[in-house]
Amino acid sequence: MRYNGWTNYETWRVALECFPSNDFWEEPSADFCKELIEEHIEQQSTGLARDYAMSFLSDVNWHEIADSLKQDDEAA
């Protein structure tokens, strides 16, 4: 089930809150986006909060986020 035009709620929420703009030195890939956010979660949270956050991230469509960032960059 799609959410606000995205694959799902998790993808929409991460795209909205974690990638509000495309301020990267190079074109971001799905792996880059995923690693960036997972590293942040690992550094900023522990225990149950980290486990819930990582579980939430497992449902994110990272390819869709990277493609959206690429399109934003091309439009600019």
TACOR-V350394 format. One record per pair of residues at least 12 apart in sequence whose C-alpha atoms are under 7 Angstrom apart, sorted by sequence separation. I is the first residue (numbers start at 1). J is the second residue. D is the distance in whole Angstrom. If there is no record, write none. Layout:
i=I j=J d=D
i=I j=J d=D
//
This chain:
i=34 j=62 d=6
i=33 j=62 d=7
i=30 j=62 d=5
i=30 j=63 d=5
i=33 j=66 d=7
i=30 j=66 d=5
i=29 j=66 d=5
i=28 j=66 d=6
i=27 j=70 d=7
i=10 j=56 d=7
i=10 j=57 d=7
i=22 j=69 d=6
i=10 j=59 d=6
i=11 j=60 d=5
i=10 j=60 d=5
i=11 j=61 d=6
i=15 j=65 d=6
i=22 j=73 d=7
i=7 j=61 d=7
//
